[in-house]
């Protein structure tokens, strides 16, 4: 029996989980920017 399946799943999780966290963080930051733009009377900051 080979451990290839377990190793492949471990690598997939090792890449997939941080990628999912990064994508979620990017989406949350974009939403926060939109909310700030809606309430900030000064508009876009440089």
Rosetta constraint file for C-alpha pairs under 8 A:
AtomPair CA 3 CA 7 HARMONIC 6.25 0.50
AtomPair CA 4 CA 8 HARMONIC 5.96 0.50
AtomPair CA 5 CA 9 HARMONIC 6.15 0.50
AtomPair CA 6 CA 10 HARMONIC 6.11 0.50
AtomPair CA 7 CA 11 HARMONIC 6.20 0.50
AtomPair CA 8 CA 12 HARMONIC 6.08 0.50
AtomPair CA 9 CA 13 HARMONIC 6.07 0.50
AtomPair CA 10 CA 14 HARMONIC 5.98 0.50
AtomPair CA 11 CA 15 HARMONIC 6.21 0.50
AtomPair CA 12 CA 16 HARMONIC 5.64 0.50
AtomPair CA 13 CA 17 HARMONIC 5.54 0.50
AtomPair CA 14 CA 18 HARMONIC 6.95 0.50
AtomPair CA 15 CA 19 HARMONIC 6.20 0.50
AtomPair CA 16 CA 20 HARMONIC 6.01 0.50
AtomPair CA 17 CA 21 HARMONIC 6.21 0.50
AtomPair CA 18 CA 22 HARMONIC 6.07 0.50
AtomPair CA 19 CA 23 HARMONIC 6.12 0.50
AtomPair CA 20 CA 24 HARMONIC 6.10 0.50
AtomPair CA 21 CA 25 HARMONIC 6.09 0.50
AtomPair CA 22 CA 26 HARMONIC 6.11 0.50
AtomPair CA 23 CA 27 HARMONIC 6.22 0.50
AtomPair CA 24 CA 28 HARMONIC 6.13 0.50
AtomPair CA 25 CA 29 HARMONIC 6.08 0.50
AtomPair CA 26 CA 30 HARMONIC 6.20 0.50
AtomPair CA 27 CA 31 HARMONIC 6.24 0.50
AtomPair CA 28 CA 32 HARMONIC 6.15 0.50
AtomPair CA 29 CA 33 HARMONIC 6.15 0.50
AtomPair CA 30 CA 34 HARMONIC 6.28 0.50
AtomPair CA 31 CA 35 HARMONIC 6.24 0.50
AtomPair CA 32 CA 36 HARMONIC 6.09 0.50
AtomPair CA 33 CA 37 HARMONIC 6.08 0.50
AtomPair CA 34 CA 38 HARMONIC 6.27 0.50
AtomPair CA 35 CA 39 HARMONIC 6.52 0.50
AtomPair CA 36 CA 40 HARMONIC 5.70 0.50
AtomPair CA 37 CA 41 HARMONIC 7.94 0.50
AtomPair CA 37 CA 43 HARMONIC 6.19 0.50
AtomPair CA 37 CA 44 HARMONIC 6.92 0.50
